[in-house]
Amino acid sequence: MFYHALDGNRVECKLCFRQCVILSGARGFCRNRENRGGRLINIVYGLPSAVHVEPIEKEPMHHFLPGSDVLCIGTAGCNFRCKFCHNWHLSQRSLEGMLFTYELPPEIVVAEVKKLGVPGISFTYNEPTAFYEYMYDVARLARANGIRIIFHSNGAMAIEPLQTLLTYTDAVTIDLKAFSERFYREICQAELAPVLLGLKTIKTAGIWLEIVNLVIPGQNDTPQEVREMTAWIKDELGPEVPLHFSRFFPNYRMTDVIPTPVSTLESCRKIAMEEGLKYVSVGNVPGHRYNSTFCPGCGKVVIRRHHFTVRYVKIDAGACRHCGHLIRGVWQ
Ligand code: SF4
């Protein structure tokens, strides 16, 4: 799906912002899309390497069926090269580098979800763009069976495939990794502009959207950058998109940076609230007060969380139980 044939059996992939031109026998930057004699094949189709039942809060996803478990699926491969990746053992390896893979065609995935009795599937762990065709087929079949579909992405899919996928999607978490082209170029070998376009496309499609920003000391944490990012979110996506500031821990090729001070995360949240965002949380800090959701109307807790566990939900028919203020989200 989503490629053009070129002369000499070459193909141009149109799936993500990179638009790789791939010679016959070679693969694209994501390591998964392989040109076989002028046909572009996704080599991880039906071959996930990570399959687990997890709380939806882990995505993170706070305003969509809180307290639910979902079946989470990931494969090898990614179209970014983030130095801080926490799932590098999947994302920064090819299929051949996986310790194991499952053989799970879409109909088996859907049958398993029904057997488990969980309400949805989340495509996560590595970048779902890297296994687009598999995700798309699972999503289409799952939706026909009343199963909800979520994906967690870097947001740099090209617009046509993104819109096609959104037809079968209920909710999306996007990593907005920073608000500077420098960060995207130097730290991720990627670009910011396609991510911003992807965010606007998801919002315009009316799909439930949440954003996570991993705050890395010295890389994306200046008050000015945080203010610019949160102002952009409010102006372009609206004040009710939940934003999660997540704590960084050293990993992969970024082991020389300290874990994010909790005070920095709290400062980021303060700036975002000053800019007018209504639902801003602090993540990856178990037990932190701002991991819960507060009513913008009365300021009381409407969803109490401890890390990934929901202690209680005080939202009735989409409104705060204390004051009746409307809380945006998908609650059933
Ligand atoms: S999906 Fe993969 S092959 Fe296609 S443009 Fe993106 S990185 Fe290149």
Residues whose N, C-alpha, C, O or C-beta is under 5 A from the ligand:
A	BS01	SF4	C13 L15 C16 R18 Q19 C20 G28 F29 C30 R33 N79 T129
